[in-house]
Amino acid sequence: MWRMFVRNAYDRRETLSDAELDRLLAALRDEVDRYRYAIRNYPPDRMERYGEPFLARLEERVSQVAGLIEDKARLR
């Protein structure tokens, strides 16, 4: 259920309220932390092939939502 919230909210990020964006950002950051913990013992080849690319995509989502929050704050 948690994953579904993050995916749906991320897809609708342009239309979310400030509170919903804050919640989404917290959820995405938590997802990054949990994924880092999960891949900590990956062997180097697996890390390069799967771990790093997926982590980069997760971190890009965090950056996009954080940027959207900053843009909204600047417009006020």
PyMOL Python script that loads the backbone (N, CA, C, O; Angstrom):
from pymol import cmd

cmd.read_pdbstr("""\
ATOM      1  N   MET A   1       0.833  -1.191   0.000  1.00  0.00           N
ATOM      2  CA  MET A   1       0.000   0.000   0.000  1.00  0.00           C
ATOM      3  C   MET A   1       0.876   1.252   0.000  1.00  0.00           C
ATOM      4  O   MET A   1       0.581   2.206  -0.720  1.00  0.00           O
ATOM      5  N   TRP A   2       1.935   1.262   0.787  1.00  0.00           N
ATOM      6  CA  TRP A   2       2.823   2.425   0.865  1.00  0.00           C
ATOM      7  C   TRP A   2       3.403   2.733  -0.502  1.00  0.00           C
ATOM      8  O   TRP A   2       3.448   3.896  -0.905  1.00  0.00           O
ATOM      9  N   ARG A   3       3.844   1.723  -1.213  1.00  0.00           N
ATOM     10  CA  ARG A   3       4.449   1.903  -2.533  1.00  0.00           C
ATOM     11  C   ARG A   3       3.435   2.521  -3.501  1.00  0.00           C
ATOM     12  O   ARG A   3       3.784   3.364  -4.327  1.00  0.00           O
ATOM     13  N   MET A   4       2.202   2.096  -3.387  1.00  0.00           N
ATOM     14  CA  MET A   4       1.164   2.621  -4.267  1.00  0.00           C
ATOM     15  C   MET A   4       0.969   4.109  -4.017  1.00  0.00           C
ATOM     16  O   MET A   4       0.810   4.877  -4.966  1.00  0.00           O
ATOM     17  N   PHE A   5       0.978   4.526  -2.761  1.00  0.00           N
ATOM     18  CA  PHE A   5       0.836   5.949  -2.459  1.00  0.00           C
ATOM     19  C   PHE A   5       1.952   6.751  -3.114  1.00  0.00           C
ATOM     20  O   PHE A   5       1.700   7.775  -3.749  1.00  0.00           O
ATOM     21  N   VAL A   6       3.171   6.287  -2.958  1.00  0.00           N
ATOM     22  CA  VAL A   6       4.316   7.026  -3.487  1.00  0.00           C
ATOM     23  C   VAL A   6       4.227   7.118  -5.005  1.00  0.00           C
ATOM     24  O   VAL A   6       4.433   8.192  -5.572  1.00  0.00           O
ATOM     25  N   ARG A   7       3.931   6.033  -5.653  1.00  0.00           N
ATOM     26  CA  ARG A   7       3.857   6.016  -7.119  1.00  0.00           C
ATOM     27  C   ARG A   7       2.740   6.931  -7.629  1.00  0.00           C
ATOM     28  O   ARG A   7       2.962   7.734  -8.535  1.00  0.00           O
ATOM     29  N   ASN A   8       1.551   6.814  -7.055  1.00  0.00           N
ATOM     30  CA  ASN A   8       0.429   7.645  -7.495  1.00  0.00           C
ATOM     31  C   ASN A   8       0.680   9.120  -7.196  1.00  0.00           C
ATOM     32  O   ASN A   8       0.420   9.983  -8.034  1.00  0.00           O
ATOM     33  N   ALA A   9       1.179   9.398  -6.018  1.00  0.00           N
ATOM     34  CA  ALA A   9       1.440  10.786  -5.640  1.00  0.00           C
ATOM     35  C   ALA A   9       2.525  11.383  -6.518  1.00  0.00           C
ATOM     36  O   ALA A   9       2.432  12.542  -6.919  1.00  0.00           O
ATOM     37  N   TYR A  10       3.558  10.599  -6.820  1.00  0.00           N
ATOM     38  CA  TYR A  10       4.631  11.111  -7.680  1.00  0.00           C
ATOM     39  C   TYR A  10       4.092  11.423  -9.074  1.00  0.00           C
ATOM     40  O   TYR A  10       4.456  12.437  -9.669  1.00  0.00           O
ATOM     41  N   ASP A  11       3.233  10.559  -9.590  1.00  0.00           N
ATOM     42  CA  ASP A  11       2.653  10.790 -10.913  1.00  0.00           C
ATOM     43  C   ASP A  11       1.796  12.053 -10.944  1.00  0.00           C
ATOM     44  O   ASP A  11       1.696  12.707 -11.982  1.00  0.00           O
ATOM     45  N   ARG A  12       1.178  12.401  -9.815  1.00  0.00           N
ATOM     46  CA  ARG A  12       0.317  13.584  -9.742  1.00  0.00           C
ATOM     47  C   ARG A  12       0.982  14.751  -9.027  1.00  0.00           C
ATOM     48  O   ARG A  12       0.286  15.652  -8.559  1.00  0.00           O
ATOM     49  N   ARG A  13       2.287  14.762  -8.930  1.00  0.00           N
ATOM     50  CA  ARG A  13       3.011  15.740  -8.110  1.00  0.00           C
ATOM     51  C   ARG A  13       2.717  17.189  -8.484  1.00  0.00           C
ATOM     52  O   ARG A  13       2.785  18.064  -7.621  1.00  0.00           O
ATOM     53  N   GLU A  14       2.399  17.460  -9.717  1.00  0.00           N
ATOM     54  CA  GLU A  14       2.123  18.832 -10.147  1.00  0.00           C
ATOM     55  C   GLU A  14       0.826  19.369  -9.550  1.00  0.00           C
ATOM     56  O   GLU A  14       0.650  20.583  -9.447  1.00  0.00           O
ATOM     57  N   THR A  15      -0.073  18.489  -9.159  1.00  0.00           N
ATOM     58  CA  THR A  15      -1.385  18.916  -8.670  1.00  0.00           C
ATOM     59  C   THR A  15      -1.547  18.764  -7.153  1.00  0.00           C
ATOM     60  O   THR A  15      -2.620  19.043  -6.617  1.00  0.00           O
ATOM     61  N   LEU A  16      -0.507  18.331  -6.470  1.00  0.00           N
ATOM     62  CA  LEU A  16      -0.614  18.088  -5.025  1.00  0.00           C
ATOM     63  C   LEU A  16      -0.541  19.394  -4.239  1.00  0.00           C
ATOM     64  O   LEU A  16       0.060  20.375  -4.677  1.00  0.00           O
ATOM     65  N   SER A  17      -1.164  19.376  -3.082  1.00  0.00           N
ATOM     66  CA  SER A  17      -1.095  20.522  -2.173  1.00  0.00           C
ATOM     67  C   SER A  17       0.289  20.553  -1.534  1.00  0.00           C
ATOM     68  O   SER A  17       1.078  19.620  -1.691  1.00  0.00           O
ATOM     69  N   ASP A  18       0.573  21.627  -0.818  1.00  0.00           N
ATOM     70  CA  ASP A  18       1.862  21.754  -0.142  1.00  0.00           C
ATOM     71  C   ASP A  18       2.075  20.637   0.874  1.00  0.00           C
ATOM     72  O   ASP A  18       3.159  20.058   0.953  1.00  0.00           O
ATOM     73  N   ALA A  19       1.049  20.342   1.640  1.00  0.00           N
ATOM     74  CA  ALA A  19       1.154  19.286   2.653  1.00  0.00           C
ATOM     75  C   ALA A  19       1.379  17.926   1.995  1.00  0.00           C
ATOM     76  O   ALA A  19       2.178  17.124   2.477  1.00  0.00           O
ATOM     77  N   GLU A  20       0.680  17.673   0.904  1.00  0.00           N
ATOM     78  CA  GLU A  20       0.852  16.403   0.199  1.00  0.00           C
ATOM     79  C   GLU A  20       2.242  16.300  -0.416  1.00  0.00           C
ATOM     80  O   GLU A  20       2.834  15.221  -0.430  1.00  0.00           O
ATOM     81  N   LEU A  21       2.765  17.410  -0.924  1.00  0.00           N
ATOM     82  CA  LEU A  21       4.126  17.406  -1.468  1.00  0.00           C
ATOM     83  C   LEU A  21       5.147  17.132  -0.371  1.00  0.00           C
ATOM     84  O   LEU A  21       6.108  16.395  -0.588  1.00  0.00           O
ATOM     85  N   ASP A  22       4.947  17.718   0.797  1.00  0.00           N
ATOM     86  CA  ASP A  22       5.852  17.460   1.915  1.00  0.00           C
ATOM     87  C   ASP A  22       5.816  15.985   2.312  1.00  0.00           C
ATOM     88  O   ASP A  22       6.852  15.378   2.583  1.00  0.00           O
ATOM     89  N   ARG A  23       4.629  15.430   2.340  1.00  0.00           N
ATOM     90  CA  ARG A  23       4.487  14.014   2.680  1.00  0.00           C
ATOM     91  C   ARG A  23       5.147  13.137   1.615  1.00  0.00           C
ATOM     92  O   ARG A  23       5.810  12.152   1.942  1.00  0.00           O
ATOM     93  N   LEU A  24       4.968  13.492   0.359  1.00  0.00           N
ATOM     94  CA  LEU A  24       5.596  12.737  -0.730  1.00  0.00           C
ATOM     95  C   LEU A  24       7.110  12.815  -0.632  1.00  0.00           C
ATOM     96  O   LEU A  24       7.793  11.804  -0.794  1.00  0.00           O
ATOM     97  N   LEU A  25       7.639  13.989  -0.372  1.00  0.00           N
ATOM     98  CA  LEU A  25       9.086  14.146  -0.250  1.00  0.00           C
ATOM     99  C   LEU A  25       9.632  13.292   0.888  1.00  0.00           C
ATOM    100  O   LEU A  25      10.668  12.645   0.736  1.00  0.00           O
ATOM    101  N   ALA A  26       8.948  13.286   2.013  1.00  0.00           N
ATOM    102  CA  ALA A  26       9.379  12.464   3.144  1.00  0.00           C
ATOM    103  C   ALA A  26       9.335  10.979   2.781  1.00  0.00           C
ATOM    104  O   ALA A  26      10.230  10.218   3.151  1.00  0.00           O
ATOM    105  N   ALA A  27       8.297  10.572   2.059  1.00  0.00           N
ATOM    106  CA  ALA A  27       8.169   9.168   1.655  1.00  0.00           C
ATOM    107  C   ALA A  27       9.278   8.782   0.674  1.00  0.00           C
ATOM    108  O   ALA A  27       9.841   7.692   0.769  1.00  0.00           O
ATOM    109  N   LEU A  28       9.585   9.665  -0.254  1.00  0.00           N
ATOM    110  CA  LEU A  28      10.651   9.384  -1.215  1.00  0.00           C
ATOM    111  C   LEU A  28      12.012   9.311  -0.542  1.00  0.00           C
ATOM    112  O   LEU A  28      12.825   8.447  -0.870  1.00  0.00           O
ATOM    113  N   ARG A  29      12.261  10.207   0.391  1.00  0.00           N
ATOM    114  CA  ARG A  29      13.534  10.167   1.125  1.00  0.00           C
ATOM    115  C   ARG A  29      13.641   8.878   1.935  1.00  0.00           C
ATOM    116  O   ARG A  29      14.709   8.271   2.007  1.00  0.00           O
ATOM    117  N   ASP A  30      12.544   8.471   2.535  1.00  0.00           N
ATOM    118  CA  ASP A  30      12.528   7.219   3.286  1.00  0.00           C
ATOM    119  C   ASP A  30      12.802   6.038   2.351  1.00  0.00           C
ATOM    120  O   ASP A  30      13.530   5.113   2.712  1.00  0.00           O
ATOM    121  N   GLU A  31      12.225   6.073   1.169  1.00  0.00           N
ATOM    122  CA  GLU A  31      12.442   5.009   0.198  1.00  0.00           C
ATOM    123  C   GLU A  31      13.917   4.936  -0.211  1.00  0.00           C
ATOM    124  O   GLU A  31      14.465   3.842  -0.350  1.00  0.00           O
ATOM    125  N   VAL A  32      14.550   6.075  -0.401  1.00  0.00           N
ATOM    126  CA  VAL A  32      15.978   6.107  -0.727  1.00  0.00           C
ATOM    127  C   VAL A  32      16.787   5.501   0.418  1.00  0.00           C
ATOM    128  O   VAL A  32      17.678   4.683   0.186  1.00  0.00           O
ATOM    129  N   ASP A  33      16.483   5.894   1.637  1.00  0.00           N
ATOM    130  CA  ASP A  33      17.206   5.357   2.795  1.00  0.00           C
ATOM    131  C   ASP A  33      17.034   3.842   2.917  1.00  0.00           C
ATOM    132  O   ASP A  33      17.999   3.118   3.164  1.00  0.00           O
ATOM    133  N   ARG A  34      15.808   3.374   2.743  1.00  0.00           N
ATOM    134  CA  ARG A  34      15.552   1.940   2.842  1.00  0.00           C
ATOM    135  C   ARG A  34      16.255   1.177   1.721  1.00  0.00           C
ATOM    136  O   ARG A  34      16.763   0.079   1.949  1.00  0.00           O
ATOM    137  N   TYR A  35      16.291   1.742   0.518  1.00  0.00           N
ATOM    138  CA  TYR A  35      16.963   1.073  -0.590  1.00  0.00           C
ATOM    139  C   TYR A  35      18.475   1.038  -0.362  1.00  0.00           C
ATOM    140  O   TYR A  35      19.117   0.022  -0.628  1.00  0.00           O
ATOM    141  N   ARG A  36      19.041   2.133   0.124  1.00  0.00           N
ATOM    142  CA  ARG A  36      20.479   2.135   0.442  1.00  0.00           C
ATOM    143  C   ARG A  36      20.809   1.042   1.453  1.00  0.00           C
ATOM    144  O   ARG A  36      21.821   0.352   1.332  1.00  0.00           O
ATOM    145  N   TYR A  37      19.948   0.896   2.445  1.00  0.00           N
ATOM    146  CA  TYR A  37      20.154  -0.141   3.452  1.00  0.00           C
ATOM    147  C   TYR A  37      20.057  -1.532   2.814  1.00  0.00           C
ATOM    148  O   TYR A  37      20.841  -2.424   3.137  1.00  0.00           O
ATOM    149  N   ALA A  38      19.105  -1.705   1.922  1.00  0.00           N
ATOM    150  CA  ALA A  38      18.880  -3.001   1.287  1.00  0.00           C
ATOM    151  C   ALA A  38      20.041  -3.422   0.389  1.00  0.00           C
ATOM    152  O   ALA A  38      20.323  -4.614   0.269  1.00  0.00           O
ATOM    153  N   ILE A  39      20.712  -2.469  -0.240  1.00  0.00           N
ATOM    154  CA  ILE A  39      21.770  -2.822  -1.195  1.00  0.00           C
ATOM    155  C   ILE A  39      23.168  -2.731  -0.600  1.00  0.00           C
ATOM    156  O   ILE A  39      24.150  -2.863  -1.330  1.00  0.00           O
ATOM    157  N   ARG A  40      23.282  -2.515   0.671  1.00  0.00           N
ATOM    158  CA  ARG A  40      24.594  -2.282   1.284  1.00  0.00           C
ATOM    159  C   ARG A  40      25.556  -3.446   1.096  1.00  0.00           C
ATOM    160  O   ARG A  40      26.769  -3.234   1.105  1.00  0.00           O
ATOM    161  N   ASN A  41      25.064  -4.660   0.928  1.00  0.00           N
ATOM    162  CA  ASN A  41      25.934  -5.825   0.770  1.00  0.00           C
ATOM    163  C   ASN A  41      25.933  -6.395  -0.645  1.00  0.00           C
ATOM    164  O   ASN A  41      26.375  -7.522  -0.866  1.00  0.00           O
ATOM    165  N   TYR A  42      25.436  -5.615  -1.599  1.00  0.00           N
ATOM    166  CA  TYR A  42      25.477  -6.081  -2.984  1.00  0.00           C
ATOM    167  C   TYR A  42      26.925  -6.268  -3.414  1.00  0.00           C
ATOM    168  O   TYR A  42      27.784  -5.466  -3.050  1.00  0.00           O
ATOM    169  N   PRO A  43      27.204  -7.302  -4.174  1.00  0.00           N
ATOM    170  CA  PRO A  43      28.546  -7.413  -4.752  1.00  0.00           C
ATOM    171  C   PRO A  43      28.741  -6.305  -5.791  1.00  0.00           C
ATOM    172  O   PRO A  43      27.763  -5.782  -6.324  1.00  0.00           O
ATOM    173  N   PRO A  44      29.992  -5.945  -6.082  1.00  0.00           N
ATOM    174  CA  PRO A  44      30.249  -4.816  -6.985  1.00  0.00           C
ATOM    175  C   PRO A  44      29.555  -4.907  -8.347  1.00  0.00           C
ATOM    176  O   PRO A  44      29.040  -3.903  -8.840  1.00  0.00           O
ATOM    177  N   ASP A  45      29.534  -6.075  -8.952  1.00  0.00           N
ATOM    178  CA  ASP A  45      28.902  -6.186 -10.270  1.00  0.00           C
ATOM    179  C   ASP A  45      27.395  -5.975 -10.191  1.00  0.00           C
ATOM    180  O   ASP A  45      26.812  -5.330 -11.063  1.00  0.00           O
ATOM    181  N   ARG A  46      26.772  -6.506  -9.169  1.00  0.00           N
ATOM    182  CA  ARG A  46      25.329  -6.325  -8.989  1.00  0.00           C
ATOM    183  C   ARG A  46      25.006  -4.872  -8.631  1.00  0.00           C
ATOM    184  O   ARG A  46      23.998  -4.321  -9.074  1.00  0.00           O
ATOM    185  N   MET A  47      25.874  -4.263  -7.826  1.00  0.00           N
ATOM    186  CA  MET A  47      25.690  -2.859  -7.453  1.00  0.00           C
ATOM    187  C   MET A  47      25.729  -1.974  -8.697  1.00  0.00           C
ATOM    188  O   MET A  47      24.896  -1.084  -8.872  1.00  0.00           O
ATOM    189  N   GLU A  48      26.712  -2.237  -9.551  1.00  0.00           N
ATOM    190  CA  GLU A  48      26.852  -1.429 -10.762  1.00  0.00           C
ATOM    191  C   GLU A  48      25.698  -1.650 -11.735  1.00  0.00           C
ATOM    192  O   GLU A  48      25.223  -0.714 -12.377  1.00  0.00           O
ATOM    193  N   ARG A  49      25.264  -2.883 -11.831  1.00  0.00           N
ATOM    194  CA  ARG A  49      24.228  -3.212 -12.809  1.00  0.00           C
ATOM    195  C   ARG A  49      22.824  -2.826 -12.360  1.00  0.00           C
ATOM    196  O   ARG A  49      22.021  -2.347 -13.160  1.00  0.00           O
ATOM    197  N   TYR A  50      22.532  -3.035 -11.088  1.00  0.00           N
ATOM    198  CA  TYR A  50      21.167  -2.815 -10.592  1.00  0.00           C
ATOM    199  C   TYR A  50      21.067  -1.748  -9.505  1.00  0.00           C
ATOM    200  O   TYR A  50      20.201  -0.874  -9.562  1.00  0.00           O
ATOM    201  N   GLY A  51      21.946  -1.823  -8.524  1.00  0.00           N
ATOM    202  CA  GLY A  51      21.846  -0.952  -7.359  1.00  0.00           C
ATOM    203  C   GLY A  51      21.996   0.519  -7.670  1.00  0.00           C
ATOM    204  O   GLY A  51      21.123   1.318  -7.329  1.00  0.00           O
ATOM    205  N   GLU A  52      23.087   0.889  -8.312  1.00  0.00           N
ATOM    206  CA  GLU A  52      23.349   2.303  -8.592  1.00  0.00           C
ATOM    207  C   GLU A  52      22.330   2.934  -9.544  1.00  0.00           C
ATOM    208  O   GLU A  52      21.873   4.046  -9.278  1.00  0.00           O
ATOM    209  N   PRO A  53      21.955   2.266 -10.648  1.00  0.00           N
ATOM    210  CA  PRO A  53      20.957   2.893 -11.533  1.00  0.00           C
ATOM    211  C   PRO A  53      19.606   3.133 -10.848  1.00  0.00           C
ATOM    212  O   PRO A  53      19.002   4.191 -11.021  1.00  0.00           O
ATOM    213  N   PHE A  54      19.134   2.149 -10.068  1.00  0.00           N
ATOM    214  CA  PHE A  54      17.848   2.320  -9.409  1.00  0.00           C
ATOM    215  C   PHE A  54      17.937   3.398  -8.337  1.00  0.00           C
ATOM    216  O   PHE A  54      17.018   4.203  -8.183  1.00  0.00           O
ATOM    217  N   LEU A  55      19.035   3.416  -7.599  1.00  0.00           N
ATOM    218  CA  LEU A  55      19.232   4.450  -6.584  1.00  0.00           C
ATOM    219  C   LEU A  55      19.261   5.832  -7.221  1.00  0.00           C
ATOM    220  O   LEU A  55      18.702   6.780  -6.669  1.00  0.00           O
ATOM    221  N   ALA A  56      19.898   5.956  -8.364  1.00  0.00           N
ATOM    222  CA  ALA A  56      19.940   7.243  -9.066  1.00  0.00           C
ATOM    223  C   ALA A  56      18.538   7.690  -9.475  1.00  0.00           C
ATOM    224  O   ALA A  56      18.213   8.874  -9.384  1.00  0.00           O
ATOM    225  N   ARG A  57      17.713   6.757  -9.920  1.00  0.00           N
ATOM    226  CA  ARG A  57      16.327   7.116 -10.292  1.00  0.00           C
ATOM    227  C   ARG A  57      15.541   7.576  -9.068  1.00  0.00           C
ATOM    228  O   ARG A  57      14.776   8.538  -9.142  1.00  0.00           O
ATOM    229  N   LEU A  58      15.730   6.892  -7.948  1.00  0.00           N
ATOM    230  CA  LEU A  58      15.044   7.303  -6.720  1.00  0.00           C
ATOM    231  C   LEU A  58      15.495   8.693  -6.282  1.00  0.00           C
ATOM    232  O   LEU A  58      14.673   9.529  -5.905  1.00  0.00           O
ATOM    233  N   GLU A  59      16.805   8.936  -6.332  1.00  0.00           N
ATOM    234  CA  GLU A  59      17.324  10.241  -5.931  1.00  0.00           C
ATOM    235  C   GLU A  59      16.865  11.339  -6.880  1.00  0.00           C
ATOM    236  O   GLU A  59      16.674  12.478  -6.452  1.00  0.00           O
ATOM    237  N   GLU A  60      16.687  11.024  -8.146  1.00  0.00           N
ATOM    238  CA  GLU A  60      16.174  12.008  -9.106  1.00  0.00           C
ATOM    239  C   GLU A  60      14.741  12.397  -8.753  1.00  0.00           C
ATOM    240  O   GLU A  60      14.362  13.562  -8.875  1.00  0.00           O
ATOM    241  N   ARG A  61      13.956  11.433  -8.320  1.00  0.00           N
ATOM    242  CA  ARG A  61      12.583  11.737  -7.894  1.00  0.00           C
ATOM    243  C   ARG A  61      12.586  12.677  -6.693  1.00  0.00           C
ATOM    244  O   ARG A  61      11.800  13.622  -6.628  1.00  0.00           O
ATOM    245  N   VAL A  62      13.475  12.408  -5.749  1.00  0.00           N
ATOM    246  CA  VAL A  62      13.591  13.286  -4.574  1.00  0.00           C
ATOM    247  C   VAL A  62      13.949  14.696  -5.025  1.00  0.00           C
ATOM    248  O   VAL A  62      13.362  15.668  -4.549  1.00  0.00           O
ATOM    249  N   SER A  63      14.898  14.813  -5.931  1.00  0.00           N
ATOM    250  CA  SER A  63      15.317  16.132  -6.430  1.00  0.00           C
ATOM    251  C   SER A  63      14.180  16.854  -7.139  1.00  0.00           C
ATOM    252  O   SER A  63      14.005  18.059  -6.962  1.00  0.00           O
ATOM    253  N   GLN A  64      13.415  16.135  -7.933  1.00  0.00           N
ATOM    254  CA  GLN A  64      12.307  16.754  -8.660  1.00  0.00           C
ATOM    255  C   GLN A  64      11.244  17.277  -7.712  1.00  0.00           C
ATOM    256  O   GLN A  64      10.747  18.389  -7.893  1.00  0.00           O
ATOM    257  N   VAL A  65      10.891  16.498  -6.711  1.00  0.00           N
ATOM    258  CA  VAL A  65       9.858  16.932  -5.768  1.00  0.00           C
ATOM    259  C   VAL A  65      10.376  18.082  -4.909  1.00  0.00           C
ATOM    260  O   VAL A  65       9.640  19.032  -4.643  1.00  0.00           O
ATOM    261  N   ALA A  66      11.629  18.007  -4.474  1.00  0.00           N
ATOM    262  CA  ALA A  66      12.210  19.104  -3.689  1.00  0.00           C
ATOM    263  C   ALA A  66      12.250  20.382  -4.523  1.00  0.00           C
ATOM    264  O   ALA A  66      11.975  21.464  -4.006  1.00  0.00           O
ATOM    265  N   GLY A  67      12.586  20.270  -5.793  1.00  0.00           N
ATOM    266  CA  GLY A  67      12.590  21.429  -6.684  1.00  0.00           C
ATOM    267  C   GLY A  67      11.199  22.003  -6.868  1.00  0.00           C
ATOM    268  O   GLY A  67      11.030  23.222  -6.911  1.00  0.00           O
ATOM    269  N   LEU A  68      10.209  21.146  -6.977  1.00  0.00           N
ATOM    270  CA  LEU A  68       8.829  21.600  -7.122  1.00  0.00           C
ATOM    271  C   LEU A  68       8.382  22.357  -5.871  1.00  0.00           C
ATOM    272  O   LEU A  68       7.703  23.378  -5.975  1.00  0.00           O
ATOM    273  N   ILE A  69       8.758  21.866  -4.693  1.00  0.00           N
ATOM    274  CA  ILE A  69       8.433  22.564  -3.450  1.00  0.00           C
ATOM    275  C   ILE A  69       9.106  23.921  -3.398  1.00  0.00           C
ATOM    276  O   ILE A  69       8.483  24.908  -3.006  1.00  0.00           O
ATOM    277  N   GLU A  70      10.360  23.984  -3.787  1.00  0.00           N
ATOM    278  CA  GLU A  70      11.090  25.269  -3.809  1.00  0.00           C
ATOM    279  C   GLU A  70      10.461  26.242  -4.804  1.00  0.00           C
ATOM    280  O   GLU A  70      10.330  27.431  -4.510  1.00  0.00           O
ATOM    281  N   ASP A  71      10.076  25.749  -5.968  1.00  0.00           N
ATOM    282  CA  ASP A  71       9.430  26.622  -6.961  1.00  0.00           C
ATOM    283  C   ASP A  71       8.126  27.188  -6.448  1.00  0.00           C
ATOM    284  O   ASP A  71       7.838  28.369  -6.644  1.00  0.00           O
ATOM    285  N   LYS A  72       7.331  26.351  -5.790  1.00  0.00           N
ATOM    286  CA  LYS A  72       6.062  26.826  -5.240  1.00  0.00           C
ATOM    287  C   LYS A  72       6.307  27.879  -4.157  1.00  0.00           C
ATOM    288  O   LYS A  72       5.574  28.864  -4.067  1.00  0.00           O
ATOM    289  N   ALA A  73       7.333  27.670  -3.343  1.00  0.00           N
ATOM    290  CA  ALA A  73       7.629  28.616  -2.268  1.00  0.00           C
ATOM    291  C   ALA A  73       8.119  29.956  -2.847  1.00  0.00           C
ATOM    292  O   ALA A  73       7.814  31.017  -2.301  1.00  0.00           O
ATOM    293  N   ARG A  74       8.862  29.904  -3.930  1.00  0.00           N
ATOM    294  CA  ARG A  74       9.356  31.121  -4.568  1.00  0.00           C
ATOM    295  C   ARG A  74       8.236  31.966  -5.186  1.00  0.00           C
ATOM    296  O   ARG A  74       8.336  33.191  -5.253  1.00  0.00           O
ATOM    297  N   LEU A  75       7.191  31.309  -5.626  1.00  0.00           N
ATOM    298  CA  LEU A  75       6.086  32.003  -6.277  1.00  0.00           C
ATOM    299  C   LEU A  75       5.192  32.739  -5.283  1.00  0.00           C
ATOM    300  O   LEU A  75       4.343  33.534  -5.686  1.00  0.00           O
ATOM    301  N   ARG A  76       5.369  32.488  -4.018  1.00  0.00           N
ATOM    302  CA  ARG A  76       4.533  33.145  -3.006  1.00  0.00           C
ATOM    303  C   ARG A  76       5.070  34.486  -2.650  1.00  0.00           C
ATOM    304  O   ARG A  76       4.492  35.180  -1.813  1.00  0.00           O
TER     305      ARG A  76
END
""", "prot")
cmd.dss("prot")
cmd.show_as("cartoon", "prot")
cmd.util.cbc("prot")
cmd.orient("prot")
